[in-house]
């Protein structure tokens, strides 16, 4: 008789990808910042000296800045998407362990991720995932940001005097969304552990484990 063992490593795997790319996100962000400092410096010199060499330097720096921005934004998108994938993998595996794969497939698999985090702890333990908590707020925001990427829709950009300010605000919002994506993993898993202290996989996502690590400085 064959023995069956239930295994998963995708939740931790997705977490590792998100952690790797938040580091890259801020590394490329620093490169981008430094390139723009160089561009602004060369622009001042060009205005003062009318020296074409500064224009050529700027052209090179602009190309490098564009590449850094592309790399940074790519890593930011990866952090958001894989943080969401991580949390869905966690709650799916938790339900299968506590119930069964067939029960999960027949009754829970079709439910959206946010409702899984609400309904599964209630079903298994008769305990609530607090919808007034910061964890729920971050989960809700993460799902929205992931959906905005996965189901991206073109938008109309109005060319107005306020456009620069608008773009700066969007830039700040994107950076915060990336940081919040990683934090959502910590907050949501911490909440599940408070509901079910027997959940052994929490050890992989416990914020304390990363307290002295490099990741903490990014979030």
C-alpha positions, 0 to 999 in steps of 0.5 A: 500500500502506497503512503501519501505525504502532503507537501508544499514549498510554494508558499515559502518559495514565493516568499523568497522571491518577494524578499529577493526583489524588494532588495533589488527594488531599493537597490535599483531605486538608489541607482535611479536617484544617483543618476538623476543627481548626475543629470541635474548637475550636468544640466546646470553645467550645460546651462552655464557653459553651453558645452555640448559634452554635458549634453552627451553625458546627460544623454548617457545618464538618461538612458541609464536612469531609464534602465534603472527605473525599468528594473526597479519597477519590474522588481516592485511588480514582482514583490506585489504579485508574489506576495499575493501568491504567497498568501494564497498558497499559505491559506490553501495549504492550511485548509488542505492540512486541516480539512482535506484536499478533496474538501478544499477542491470541492468547497473552497478552491473557487472562493476568492483569496480575501474570503478564504482568509475570512472563511477558512479560520472560521470554518476550522476553528470557529474564530474570526479573522478580524476585519478591522485589523491592520492585517485585513487592511493590508491584505485588502490593499495587496489584493487590489494592487495585485489585481491592478497589475494582473488585470491592467487597463490603459488609462488616459493621462491628462497633460496639465500643469499638475501632471508632475505633482501627480506623477510624484504622488503616484511614485510615492504610492508605488514605493509604499505599495511595494513595502506594504506587500511584504508587510502584508505577509508578516501581518496576515501570517501573524494573525493566523498564528494568533488564531491557531498557535499550532500552525507550525509553518508560521516559523517561516514567516515570523517577523522576528526571524527577519528582525536582524536581517537585511530585509527589515531595513527596506520595510 
